[in-house]
Structures are given as C-alpha cells and as structure tokens.
Amino acid sequence: MSTEARIPPTKSLPAGLPRNVWAVSLTSFFMDISSEMVLNVLPLFLANVLGTRMAVIGLIEGVAEATASVLKLFSGWLSDRLHARKWLAVAGYGLSTITKPLFYFANSWGMVAGVRWVDRVGKGIRTAPRDALVADSVSEKQRGRAFGFQRAADTAGAMLGLLIALGVVWLAQSNTLTLDETTFRTLVLISLVPAVLAVLVLAIGARDMPISGQGPLPRFALRALGRPFLVFMVIVALFDLGNSSDAFLVLRAQERGMSVVGILSMLVVFSLVYTLVSAPAGMLSDRIGRRQLIIGGWLLYAIIYLGFGLAETSRQVWFLYAIYGLYYGLAYGTSKAMIADLVTENVRGTAYGTYNAVLGILDLPASLIAGILWQGVGGWDGFGAAAPFLFGAILSFAAALLMATWMPREMKKSVQSFQPN
C-alpha cells in the first residue's frame, strides 16, 4: 500500500498543506521568536558579562545538545509505541517555556549551563514526535514541501526574534562592542510571550494522525531502521563532528571587531536567506531528489567555513554568515524529509529520534573540539580562532564526497526490502 493511501483525507489550508503542518509551523515560528532573542546573545552574555572561557562555552553548548540526545531517541520511539505524537511534542515545548524565565536570574556560568541543559531536555522530548507528526500528515510527494515550509516558518520566527533583540540592544546600549547584563535580562522577559503562544498553538491546533497497522510495534533497536538509514547516519555523523555550535560563529564575529548590533543584524540577514530558501529547496527536493541538495548544501558549508577561518575583517564574517543561510535552507529540512523516505511508517518516530540523538551526542565533542582548537586547554593556547572553522570545512567536504558515492538505486531497493508484509 502506498504512503498516499494510508494518509486519511484532511482539509488543506493555504499553501496546500494540512492543518498539522500549519500548527507545527506556527509553533516553530513562535518558539523561535522566543529562543533566538535569547540564545544568540547567550554566548556574549557568558563571555562579556560572566567572563567565561571559550572551552567552557563549548562545553555548555555541547552538553546542552548531548543532554537531550537520549530523550530525542526515546521520545521518538515512544511516539511510535503509543501512536501519539502531539502531546509528547506539547510537553517538550511546555518544559522549555517553563524553564526560560530562569535565565533572568542566572549569575554564573554554572547556572546558565543548568538552565540551558533543562531547556534542551524540552527540545529532546519534542523534536522527534513533532517531525514524525509532520511526516505522518503528508504524502511522500509533499514531504520536501512540508518540511521546507516548517523550516521557513521556523526561520521567519528566528528573524523576527532577532529583529526584536536588535531593537532592544540598540535602544539600551547603542552600537557598543559588548553585551550589557541589563539588556540580556530584558530580552529574557520579552521572550516569554511568544514561548507561551507556541505551546498554545500546538495544543489547540494539532491532532494525531492514525497510523495503519504495518506490522508489530517497533522494538527499541537500530537494526529495525534498515541499512540505508544507518549508512545515512554514519555520513551525517562525520559531517556533524565538524559542525560545532553556531555560538562560535558569533564569537568569531566579535573577535573580528563586530559590535553586538552588527552581530544581530548579521543574524537577521542569515534568517532571511534561510527563510526564503527553505520552502523552494524542499519543493525542489521533491522533484530532483534529496541527495543532490544535501551534497550541494554540505559543499557550500565547507566553502563558507573555510571563509570563516580565513576571514580578516568583520565585514567578511558578516557576508559569510549571510550566505550561511543558503546551506541551512538547502540541507537541513531536506535531510529530515530524506529520513521519511528511508524508513517505514511504523518506525518513523524512532528514526527521527535516532537522527536527532546522534546529532545531539556529537554536538558535545564537536563543540569541545572547536573550543579547544580555538583557545586551548590547560597550559596550551590552542591553534587560534581560525582552527575550528578549517576543521569543520575538511569534515564537511569529506561527508559530501561520501554522500556522492552512495548509490540511490541500492537505497531504494534496500528500503523496500524492509517494508512489512
């Protein structure tokens, strides 16, 4: 039976996408308004206000994602077992919303780390069920479009959040090079409003989709996901090991002499590019295939990271970060759509959980490596600010080469062999 036949008819809203895709997209929109107001300036708060070293910032960012990793895997698997995605996603968004006010009271890097880690637990609970809910709600021919639309809404929210942050910083401290403590705490308070709206939209607007019986309920085992998915994950893991936290890009911009306002304007343009590219890229992947867009995105990433490593002025960093949005638009949503192509419906939540878990686990060593390469550890001073970006460029290029040698016909045949009778 085809995927299209298993999806019950639902009324499509504008853009030809069902209600669930719109509900998830609006939730992502509001939550990213909230998150981007705070998280993009959090490295500056740590470095400028609390005097935290680069290696510690890398540790905080890495552990923040790794903390959520097991939960991403478990929550995806649990949503398959329960045949329920919505309320797990709502619980995850709710936990992040409840935690966010604690940033206001943070006065040490340890407290910031604790709040950041709990916030990421919320992300770990929600991410895989949310992605599976999107995949459940559309046909195979709409997957790229649906995930591209969701990413576009997500980044549109990020852009609006950054514009709000830009306005607050400009009014509070004009064009200074470092972030002020009072400005950061003001941003935290404002961010609470869209966070609450995100939870309400998902709770009221989404509904779980029925999943037809396609064999027994999944066991918690990677083998059940099939060889094509596991090969894909090995290649993604290589890429992600060089994909350190974007906090290092923000710190690189400041290291090259960019003001806080300049950094926020740079992030706004990045989000605009990401927003404009995501939906068309998703639709293009439905027509020409996901693999080509992912390869193109990773090669672009390698070129951009090489540029970050060699950049001599803040203007060069600003330009590179703007076109960095092209990589995200091409590859990020497309990778998630590809996962649904590689696994059967009854293990989709587990697959998304595994994907997000692997990326989350690798964020810890990736960010630690970046911090150590930049500023060293102990008595060693490291290789300097360019090193983590050159390292990322090399691994991204290697991952793109591996993806280019992956035979799509064998993938399709292998996927079909895992279809239950």
Contacts in CASP RR format, 6 or more apart in sequence:
PFRMAT RR
TARGET T0000
AUTHOR 0000-0000-0000
METHOD contacts of the structure
MODEL  1
MSTEARIPPTKSLPAGLPRNVWAVSLTSFFMDISSEMVLNVLPLFLANVL
GTRMAVIGLIEGVAEATASVLKLFSGWLSDRLHARKWLAVAGYGLSTITK
PLFYFANSWGMVAGVRWVDRVGKGIRTAPRDALVADSVSEKQRGRAFGFQ
RAADTAGAMLGLLIALGVVWLAQSNTLTLDETTFRTLVLISLVPAVLAVL
VLAIGARDMPISGQGPLPRFALRALGRPFLVFMVIVALFDLGNSSDAFLV
LRAQERGMSVVGILSMLVVFSLVYTLVSAPAGMLSDRIGRRQLIIGGWLL
YAIIYLGFGLAETSRQVWFLYAIYGLYYGLAYGTSKAMIADLVTENVRGT
AYGTYNAVLGILDLPASLIAGILWQGVGGWDGFGAAAPFLFGAILSFAAA
LLMATWMPREMKKSVQSFQPN
1 212 0 8 1.000
2 140 0 8 1.000
3 139 0 8 1.000
3 140 0 8 1.000
3 345 0 8 1.000
4 139 0 8 1.000
4 140 0 8 1.000
4 141 0 8 1.000
6 211 0 8 1.000
6 212 0 8 1.000
6 345 0 8 1.000
7 136 0 8 1.000
7 137 0 8 1.000
7 138 0 8 1.000
7 139 0 8 1.000
7 209 0 8 1.000
8 209 0 8 1.000
8 210 0 8 1.000
10 18 0 8 1.000
10 19 0 8 1.000
10 20 0 8 1.000
10 137 0 8 1.000
11 18 0 8 1.000
11 19 0 8 1.000
12 18 0 8 1.000
13 19 0 8 1.000
13 22 0 8 1.000
15 22 0 8 1.000
15 149 0 8 1.000
17 138 0 8 1.000
17 142 0 8 1.000
17 145 0 8 1.000
17 146 0 8 1.000
17 149 0 8 1.000
18 137 0 8 1.000
18 138 0 8 1.000
19 137 0 8 1.000
19 205 0 8 1.000
19 206 0 8 1.000
19 207 0 8 1.000
20 133 0 8 1.000
20 134 0 8 1.000
20 136 0 8 1.000
20 137 0 8 1.000
20 206 0 8 1.000
20 207 0 8 1.000
20 209 0 8 1.000
21 134 0 8 1.000
21 137 0 8 1.000
21 138 0 8 1.000
21 146 0 8 1.000
21 149 0 8 1.000
21 150 0 8 1.000
23 201 0 8 1.000
23 202 0 8 1.000
23 205 0 8 1.000
23 206 0 8 1.000
24 89 0 8 1.000
24 130 0 8 1.000
24 133 0 8 1.000
24 134 0 8 1.000
24 150 0 8 1.000
24 202 0 8 1.000
24 206 0 8 1.000
25 149 0 8 1.000
25 150 0 8 1.000
25 152 0 8 1.000
25 153 0 8 1.000
25 154 0 8 1.000
26 153 0 8 1.000
26 198 0 8 1.000
26 201 0 8 1.000
27 93 0 8 1.000
27 130 0 8 1.000
27 198 0 8 1.000
27 199 0 8 1.000
27 201 0 8 1.000
27 202 0 8 1.000
27 206 0 8 1.000
28 150 0 8 1.000
28 153 0 8 1.000
28 154 0 8 1.000
28 157 0 8 1.000
28 198 0 8 1.000
29 153 0 8 1.000
29 154 0 8 1.000
29 156 0 8 1.000
29 157 0 8 1.000
29 198 0 8 1.000
30 157 0 8 1.000
30 194 0 8 1.000
30 195 0 8 1.000
30 197 0 8 1.000
30 198 0 8 1.000
30 201 0 8 1.000
31 93 0 8 1.000
31 96 0 8 1.000
31 194 0 8 1.000
31 195 0 8 1.000
31 198 0 8 1.000
32 154 0 8 1.000
32 155 0 8 1.000
32 156 0 8 1.000
32 157 0 8 1.000
32 158 0 8 1.000
32 161 0 8 1.000
33 157 0 8 1.000
33 158 0 8 1.000
33 160 0 8 1.000
33 161 0 8 1.000
33 164 0 8 1.000
33 191 0 8 1.000
33 194 0 8 1.000
34 97 0 8 1.000
34 100 0 8 1.000
34 161 0 8 1.000
34 191 0 8 1.000
34 192 0 8 1.000
34 193 0 8 1.000
34 194 0 8 1.000
34 195 0 8 1.000
34 198 0 8 1.000
35 96 0 8 1.000
35 158 0 8 1.000
35 191 0 8 1.000
35 195 0 8 1.000
36 157 0 8 1.000
36 158 0 8 1.000
36 159 0 8 1.000
36 161 0 8 1.000
36 162 0 8 1.000
36 165 0 8 1.000
36 267 0 8 1.000
36 271 0 8 1.000
37 161 0 8 1.000
37 162 0 8 1.000
37 164 0 8 1.000
37 165 0 8 1.000
37 187 0 8 1.000
37 190 0 8 1.000
37 191 0 8 1.000
38 100 0 8 1.000
38 103 0 8 1.000
38 184 0 8 1.000
38 187 0 8 1.000
38 188 0 8 1.000
38 191 0 8 1.000
40 162 0 8 1.000
40 165 0 8 1.000
40 250 0 8 1.000
40 263 0 8 1.000
40 264 0 8 1.000
40 267 0 8 1.000
41 165 0 8 1.000
41 169 0 8 1.000
41 179 0 8 1.000
41 184 0 8 1.000
41 187 0 8 1.000
41 260 0 8 1.000
41 264 0 8 1.000
42 103 0 8 1.000
42 112 0 8 1.000
42 116 0 8 1.000
42 247 0 8 1.000
43 57 0 8 1.000
43 61 0 8 1.000
43 247 0 8 1.000
43 250 0 8 1.000
43 251 0 8 1.000
44 178 0 8 1.000
44 179 0 8 1.000
44 184 0 8 1.000
44 250 0 8 1.000
44 251 0 8 1.000
44 254 0 8 1.000
44 260 0 8 1.000
44 263 0 8 1.000
45 112 0 8 1.000
45 179 0 8 1.000
45 181 0 8 1.000
45 184 0 8 1.000
46 52 0 8 1.000
46 56 0 8 1.000
46 57 0 8 1.000
46 60 0 8 1.000
46 109 0 8 1.000
46 112 0 8 1.000
47 54 0 8 1.000
47 57 0 8 1.000
47 251 0 8 1.000
47 254 0 8 1.000
48 178 0 8 1.000
48 179 0 8 1.000
49 179 0 8 1.000
49 180 0 8 1.000
49 181 0 8 1.000
49 184 0 8 1.000
50 107 0 8 1.000
50 108 0 8 1.000
50 109 0 8 1.000
50 112 0 8 1.000
51 109 0 8 1.000
52 60 0 8 1.000
52 109 0 8 1.000
53 375 0 8 1.000
54 248 0 8 1.000
54 251 0 8 1.000
54 371 0 8 1.000
54 374 0 8 1.000
54 375 0 8 1.000
54 376 0 8 1.000
55 368 0 8 1.000
55 371 0 8 1.000
55 372 0 8 1.000
55 375 0 8 1.000
55 376 0 8 1.000
55 377 0 8 1.000
56 109 0 8 1.000
57 247 0 8 1.000
57 251 0 8 1.000
57 371 0 8 1.000
58 244 0 8 1.000
58 245 0 8 1.000
58 247 0 8 1.000
58 248 0 8 1.000
58 367 0 8 1.000
58 368 0 8 1.000
58 370 0 8 1.000
58 371 0 8 1.000
59 113 0 8 1.000
59 364 0 8 1.000
59 367 0 8 1.000
59 368 0 8 1.000
60 109 0 8 1.000
60 110 0 8 1.000
60 112 0 8 1.000
60 113 0 8 1.000
60 116 0 8 1.000
61 116 0 8 1.000
61 244 0 8 1.000
61 245 0 8 1.000
61 247 0 8 1.000
61 363 0 8 1.000
61 367 0 8 1.000
62 245 0 8 1.000
62 360 0 8 1.000
62 363 0 8 1.000
62 364 0 8 1.000
62 366 0 8 1.000
62 367 0 8 1.000
62 368 0 8 1.000
63 113 0 8 1.000
63 117 0 8 1.000
63 364 0 8 1.000
64 113 0 8 1.000
64 116 0 8 1.000
64 117 0 8 1.000
64 119 0 8 1.000
64 120 0 8 1.000
64 363 0 8 1.000
65 120 0 8 1.000
65 245 0 8 1.000
65 359 0 8 1.000
65 360 0 8 1.000
65 361 0 8 1.000
65 363 0 8 1.000
65 364 0 8 1.000
65 367 0 8 1.000
66 360 0 8 1.000
66 361 0 8 1.000
66 363 0 8 1.000
66 364 0 8 1.000
67 117 0 8 1.000
67 120 0 8 1.000
67 121 0 8 1.000
68 120 0 8 1.000
68 121 0 8 1.000
68 122 0 8 1.000
68 123 0 8 1.000
68 124 0 8 1.000
68 125 0 8 1.000
68 127 0 8 1.000
68 356 0 8 1.000
68 360 0 8 1.000
69 124 0 8 1.000
69 356 0 8 1.000
69 357 0 8 1.000
69 358 0 8 1.000
69 359 0 8 1.000
69 360 0 8 1.000
69 361 0 8 1.000
70 357 0 8 1.000
71 121 0 8 1.000
71 122 0 8 1.000
71 124 0 8 1.000
71 125 0 8 1.000
72 123 0 8 1.000
72 124 0 8 1.000
72 127 0 8 1.000
72 128 0 8 1.000
72 352 0 8 1.000
72 353 0 8 1.000
72 356 0 8 1.000
72 357 0 8 1.000
72 360 0 8 1.000
73 128 0 8 1.000
73 350 0 8 1.000
73 353 0 8 1.000
73 354 0 8 1.000
73 356 0 8 1.000
73 357 0 8 1.000
75 88 0 8 1.000
75 124 0 8 1.000
75 125 0 8 1.000
75 126 0 8 1.000
75 127 0 8 1.000
75 128 0 8 1.000
75 129 0 8 1.000
75 353 0 8 1.000
76 88 0 8 1.000
76 128 0 8 1.000
76 129 0 8 1.000
76 132 0 8 1.000
76 349 0 8 1.000
76 350 0 8 1.000
76 352 0 8 1.000
76 353 0 8 1.000
77 218 0 8 1.000
77 220 0 8 1.000
77 349 0 8 1.000
77 350 0 8 1.000
77 353 0 8 1.000
78 88 0 8 1.000
79 85 0 8 1.000
79 88 0 8 1.000
79 128 0 8 1.000
79 129 0 8 1.000
79 132 0 8 1.000
79 349 0 8 1.000
80 132 0 8 1.000
80 217 0 8 1.000
80 218 0 8 1.000
80 346 0 8 1.000
80 347 0 8 1.000
80 348 0 8 1.000
80 349 0 8 1.000
80 350 0 8 1.000
81 217 0 8 1.000
81 218 0 8 1.000
82 88 0 8 1.000
83 208 0 8 1.000
83 210 0 8 1.000
83 211 0 8 1.000
84 129 0 8 1.000
84 208 0 8 1.000
85 129 0 8 1.000
85 130 0 8 1.000
85 132 0 8 1.000
85 133 0 8 1.000
85 136 0 8 1.000
85 208 0 8 1.000
85 209 0 8 1.000
85 349 0 8 1.000
86 129 0 8 1.000
86 133 0 8 1.000
86 202 0 8 1.000
86 206 0 8 1.000
86 207 0 8 1.000
86 208 0 8 1.000
88 125 0 8 1.000
88 126 0 8 1.000
88 129 0 8 1.000
89 125 0 8 1.000
89 126 0 8 1.000
89 129 0 8 1.000
89 130 0 8 1.000
89 133 0 8 1.000
89 202 0 8 1.000
89 206 0 8 1.000
90 126 0 8 1.000
90 199 0 8 1.000
90 202 0 8 1.000
90 203 0 8 1.000
91 122 0 8 1.000
91 125 0 8 1.000
91 126 0 8 1.000
92 122 0 8 1.000
92 123 0 8 1.000
92 124 0 8 1.000
92 125 0 8 1.000
92 126 0 8 1.000
93 122 0 8 1.000
93 126 0 8 1.000
93 198 0 8 1.000
93 199 0 8 1.000
93 202 0 8 1.000
94 122 0 8 1.000
94 199 0 8 1.000
95 118 0 8 1.000
95 119 0 8 1.000
95 121 0 8 1.000
95 122 0 8 1.000
95 125 0 8 1.000
96 119 0 8 1.000
96 122 0 8 1.000
96 123 0 8 1.000
96 126 0 8 1.000
96 195 0 8 1.000
97 192 0 8 1.000
97 195 0 8 1.000
97 196 0 8 1.000
97 198 0 8 1.000
97 199 0 8 1.000
99 115 0 8 1.000
99 118 0 8 1.000
99 119 0 8 1.000
99 122 0 8 1.000
100 119 0 8 1.000
100 188 0 8 1.000
100 191 0 8 1.000
100 192 0 8 1.000
100 195 0 8 1.000
101 188 0 8 1.000
101 192 0 8 1.000
102 111 0 8 1.000
102 115 0 8 1.000
102 118 0 8 1.000
103 112 0 8 1.000
103 115 0 8 1.000
103 185 0 8 1.000
103 188 0 8 1.000
104 185 0 8 1.000
104 188 0 8 1.000
104 189 0 8 1.000
105 111 0 8 1.000
106 112 0 8 1.000
106 115 0 8 1.000
124 356 0 8 1.000
127 352 0 8 1.000
127 353 0 8 1.000
127 356 0 8 1.000
128 349 0 8 1.000
128 350 0 8 1.000
128 352 0 8 1.000
128 353 0 8 1.000
128 355 0 8 1.000
128 356 0 8 1.000
129 349 0 8 1.000
129 352 0 8 1.000
131 147 0 8 1.000
131 336 0 8 1.000
131 339 0 8 1.000
131 349 0 8 1.000
131 352 0 8 1.000
131 356 0 8 1.000
132 348 0 8 1.000
132 349 0 8 1.000
132 352 0 8 1.000
133 206 0 8 1.000
133 208 0 8 1.000
133 209 0 8 1.000
134 146 0 8 1.000
134 147 0 8 1.000
134 150 0 8 1.000
135 143 0 8 1.000
135 146 0 8 1.000
135 339 0 8 1.000
135 340 0 8 1.000
135 348 0 8 1.000
135 352 0 8 1.000
136 209 0 8 1.000
136 211 0 8 1.000
136 345 0 8 1.000
136 348 0 8 1.000
137 146 0 8 1.000
137 209 0 8 1.000
138 145 0 8 1.000
138 146 0 8 1.000
140 340 0 8 1.000
140 341 0 8 1.000
141 286 0 8 1.000
142 286 0 8 1.000
143 286 0 8 1.000
143 337 0 8 1.000
143 340 0 8 1.000
143 341 0 8 1.000
144 282 0 8 1.000
144 283 0 8 1.000
144 285 0 8 1.000
144 286 0 8 1.000
144 290 0 8 1.000
144 333 0 8 1.000
144 334 0 8 1.000
144 337 0 8 1.000
145 279 0 8 1.000
145 282 0 8 1.000
145 283 0 8 1.000
145 286 0 8 1.000
146 337 0 8 1.000
147 282 0 8 1.000
147 333 0 8 1.000
147 334 0 8 1.000
147 336 0 8 1.000
147 337 0 8 1.000
148 278 0 8 1.000
148 279 0 8 1.000
148 281 0 8 1.000
148 282 0 8 1.000
148 283 0 8 1.000
148 329 0 8 1.000
148 333 0 8 1.000
148 334 0 8 1.000
148 337 0 8 1.000
149 278 0 8 1.000
149 279 0 8 1.000
150 333 0 8 1.000
151 274 0 8 1.000
151 278 0 8 1.000
151 279 0 8 1.000
151 328 0 8 1.000
151 329 0 8 1.000
151 332 0 8 1.000
151 333 0 8 1.000
152 274 0 8 1.000
152 275 0 8 1.000
152 276 0 8 1.000
152 278 0 8 1.000
152 279 0 8 1.000
155 271 0 8 1.000
155 274 0 8 1.000
155 275 0 8 1.000
155 278 0 8 1.000
155 328 0 8 1.000
156 271 0 8 1.000
156 275 0 8 1.000
157 271 0 8 1.000
158 267 0 8 1.000
158 271 0 8 1.000
158 274 0 8 1.000
159 268 0 8 1.000
159 271 0 8 1.000
159 272 0 8 1.000
159 275 0 8 1.000
161 194 0 8 1.000
162 264 0 8 1.000
162 267 0 8 1.000
162 268 0 8 1.000
162 271 0 8 1.000
163 268 0 8 1.000
164 190 0 8 1.000
165 187 0 8 1.000
165 264 0 8 1.000
166 261 0 8 1.000
166 264 0 8 1.000
166 265 0 8 1.000
166 268 0 8 1.000
168 183 0 8 1.000
168 186 0 8 1.000
168 187 0 8 1.000
168 190 0 8 1.000
169 179 0 8 1.000
169 183 0 8 1.000
169 260 0 8 1.000
169 261 0 8 1.000
169 264 0 8 1.000
170 261 0 8 1.000
172 180 0 8 1.000
172 182 0 8 1.000
172 183 0 8 1.000
172 186 0 8 1.000
173 179 0 8 1.000
173 180 0 8 1.000
173 183 0 8 1.000
173 260 0 8 1.000
174 261 0 8 1.000
175 259 0 8 1.000
175 260 0 8 1.000
175 261 0 8 1.000
175 262 0 8 1.000
176 259 0 8 1.000
176 260 0 8 1.000
177 254 0 8 1.000
177 257 0 8 1.000
177 259 0 8 1.000
177 260 0 8 1.000
178 260 0 8 1.000
179 260 0 8 1.000
211 345 0 8 1.000
211 346 0 8 1.000
212 345 0 8 1.000
213 346 0 8 1.000
214 344 0 8 1.000
214 345 0 8 1.000
214 346 0 8 1.000
214 420 0 8 1.000
215 346 0 8 1.000
215 420 0 8 1.000
217 346 0 8 1.000
218 224 0 8 1.000
218 346 0 8 1.000
218 347 0 8 1.000
218 350 0 8 1.000
220 350 0 8 1.000
222 230 0 8 1.000
222 354 0 8 1.000
224 347 0 8 1.000
224 350 0 8 1.000
225 342 0 8 1.000
225 343 0 8 1.000
225 347 0 8 1.000
225 350 0 8 1.000
225 351 0 8 1.000
225 354 0 8 1.000
226 342 0 8 1.000
226 343 0 8 1.000
226 414 0 8 1.000
226 415 0 8 1.000
226 418 0 8 1.000
227 414 0 8 1.000
228 342 0 8 1.000
228 410 0 8 1.000
228 411 0 8 1.000
228 414 0 8 1.000
228 415 0 8 1.000
229 339 0 8 1.000
229 342 0 8 1.000
229 343 0 8 1.000
229 351 0 8 1.000
229 354 0 8 1.000
231 406 0 8 1.000
232 338 0 8 1.000
232 339 0 8 1.000
232 342 0 8 1.000
232 406 0 8 1.000
233 354 0 8 1.000
233 355 0 8 1.000
233 358 0 8 1.000
235 399 0 8 1.000
235 402 0 8 1.000
235 403 0 8 1.000
235 406 0 8 1.000
236 335 0 8 1.000
236 355 0 8 1.000
236 358 0 8 1.000
236 359 0 8 1.000
236 399 0 8 1.000
237 358 0 8 1.000
237 362 0 8 1.000
238 395 0 8 1.000
238 398 0 8 1.000
238 399 0 8 1.000
238 402 0 8 1.000
239 298 0 8 1.000
239 301 0 8 1.000
239 395 0 8 1.000
239 396 0 8 1.000
239 399 0 8 1.000
239 400 0 8 1.000
240 358 0 8 1.000
240 359 0 8 1.000
240 360 0 8 1.000
240 362 0 8 1.000
240 363 0 8 1.000
240 366 0 8 1.000
241 362 0 8 1.000
241 365 0 8 1.000
241 366 0 8 1.000
241 369 0 8 1.000
241 395 0 8 1.000
242 366 0 8 1.000
242 369 0 8 1.000
242 370 0 8 1.000
242 391 0 8 1.000
242 392 0 8 1.000
242 395 0 8 1.000
242 396 0 8 1.000
243 301 0 8 1.000
243 366 0 8 1.000
243 392 0 8 1.000
243 395 0 8 1.000
243 396 0 8 1.000
244 363 0 8 1.000
244 366 0 8 1.000
244 367 0 8 1.000
244 369 0 8 1.000
244 370 0 8 1.000
244 371 0 8 1.000
244 388 0 8 1.000
244 392 0 8 1.000
245 363 0 8 1.000
245 366 0 8 1.000
245 367 0 8 1.000
245 370 0 8 1.000
247 367 0 8 1.000
248 367 0 8 1.000
248 370 0 8 1.000
248 371 0 8 1.000
248 374 0 8 1.000
248 388 0 8 1.000
248 389 0 8 1.000
249 308 0 8 1.000
249 317 0 8 1.000
249 321 0 8 1.000
249 324 0 8 1.000
250 263 0 8 1.000
250 267 0 8 1.000
252 308 0 8 1.000
252 309 0 8 1.000
252 311 0 8 1.000
252 317 0 8 1.000
252 385 0 8 1.000
252 389 0 8 1.000
253 262 0 8 1.000
253 263 0 8 1.000
253 266 0 8 1.000
253 314 0 8 1.000
253 317 0 8 1.000
253 318 0 8 1.000
253 321 0 8 1.000
254 260 0 8 1.000
254 263 0 8 1.000
255 385 0 8 1.000
256 311 0 8 1.000
256 312 0 8 1.000
256 313 0 8 1.000
256 314 0 8 1.000
256 316 0 8 1.000
256 317 0 8 1.000
257 314 0 8 1.000
258 266 0 8 1.000
258 314 0 8 1.000
258 317 0 8 1.000
258 318 0 8 1.000
262 314 0 8 1.000
262 318 0 8 1.000
265 318 0 8 1.000
266 317 0 8 1.000
266 318 0 8 1.000
266 321 0 8 1.000
266 322 0 8 1.000
267 321 0 8 1.000
269 318 0 8 1.000
269 321 0 8 1.000
269 322 0 8 1.000
270 321 0 8 1.000
270 322 0 8 1.000
270 324 0 8 1.000
270 325 0 8 1.000
271 325 0 8 1.000
273 322 0 8 1.000
273 323 0 8 1.000
273 324 0 8 1.000
273 325 0 8 1.000
273 326 0 8 1.000
273 329 0 8 1.000
274 325 0 8 1.000
274 328 0 8 1.000
274 329 0 8 1.000
277 325 0 8 1.000
277 326 0 8 1.000
277 328 0 8 1.000
277 329 0 8 1.000
277 330 0 8 1.000
278 328 0 8 1.000
278 329 0 8 1.000
278 332 0 8 1.000
278 333 0 8 1.000
281 293 0 8 1.000
281 329 0 8 1.000
281 330 0 8 1.000
281 333 0 8 1.000
281 334 0 8 1.000
282 293 0 8 1.000
282 333 0 8 1.000
282 334 0 8 1.000
282 337 0 8 1.000
284 293 0 8 1.000
285 293 0 8 1.000
285 334 0 8 1.000
285 337 0 8 1.000
285 338 0 8 1.000
290 334 0 8 1.000
290 335 0 8 1.000
290 337 0 8 1.000
290 338 0 8 1.000
290 341 0 8 1.000
291 338 0 8 1.000
291 403 0 8 1.000
291 406 0 8 1.000
291 408 0 8 1.000
293 330 0 8 1.000
293 331 0 8 1.000
293 334 0 8 1.000
294 330 0 8 1.000
294 331 0 8 1.000
294 334 0 8 1.000
294 335 0 8 1.000
294 338 0 8 1.000
294 403 0 8 1.000
295 400 0 8 1.000
295 403 0 8 1.000
295 404 0 8 1.000
296 330 0 8 1.000
296 331 0 8 1.000
296 400 0 8 1.000
297 326 0 8 1.000
297 327 0 8 1.000
297 330 0 8 1.000
297 331 0 8 1.000
297 400 0 8 1.000
298 327 0 8 1.000
298 331 0 8 1.000
298 396 0 8 1.000
298 397 0 8 1.000
298 399 0 8 1.000
298 400 0 8 1.000
298 403 0 8 1.000
299 396 0 8 1.000
299 397 0 8 1.000
299 400 0 8 1.000
300 323 0 8 1.000
300 326 0 8 1.000
300 327 0 8 1.000
300 330 0 8 1.000
301 324 0 8 1.000
301 327 0 8 1.000
301 331 0 8 1.000
301 393 0 8 1.000
301 396 0 8 1.000
302 392 0 8 1.000
302 393 0 8 1.000
302 394 0 8 1.000
302 396 0 8 1.000
302 397 0 8 1.000
302 400 0 8 1.000
303 393 0 8 1.000
304 320 0 8 1.000
304 323 0 8 1.000
304 324 0 8 1.000
304 327 0 8 1.000
305 389 0 8 1.000
305 390 0 8 1.000
305 392 0 8 1.000
305 393 0 8 1.000
305 396 0 8 1.000
306 389 0 8 1.000
306 390 0 8 1.000
306 393 0 8 1.000
307 316 0 8 1.000
307 320 0 8 1.000
307 389 0 8 1.000
307 393 0 8 1.000
308 317 0 8 1.000
308 320 0 8 1.000
308 386 0 8 1.000
308 389 0 8 1.000
309 385 0 8 1.000
309 386 0 8 1.000
309 389 0 8 1.000
309 390 0 8 1.000
309 393 0 8 1.000
310 386 0 8 1.000
311 317 0 8 1.000
311 320 0 8 1.000
335 355 0 8 1.000
336 352 0 8 1.000
336 355 0 8 1.000
339 348 0 8 1.000
339 351 0 8 1.000
339 352 0 8 1.000
339 355 0 8 1.000
340 348 0 8 1.000
340 351 0 8 1.000
341 415 0 8 1.000
342 351 0 8 1.000
342 411 0 8 1.000
342 415 0 8 1.000
343 351 0 8 1.000
343 415 0 8 1.000
343 418 0 8 1.000
344 415 0 8 1.000
344 418 0 8 1.000
344 419 0 8 1.000
344 420 0 8 1.000
346 420 0 8 1.000
369 388 0 8 1.000
369 391 0 8 1.000
370 388 0 8 1.000
370 391 0 8 1.000
371 388 0 8 1.000
372 382 0 8 1.000
373 382 0 8 1.000
373 383 0 8 1.000
373 384 0 8 1.000
373 387 0 8 1.000
373 388 0 8 1.000
373 391 0 8 1.000
374 382 0 8 1.000
374 383 0 8 1.000
374 384 0 8 1.000
374 385 0 8 1.000
374 387 0 8 1.000
374 388 0 8 1.000
375 381 0 8 1.000
375 382 0 8 1.000
375 384 0 8 1.000
376 382 0 8 1.000
376 383 0 8 1.000
END
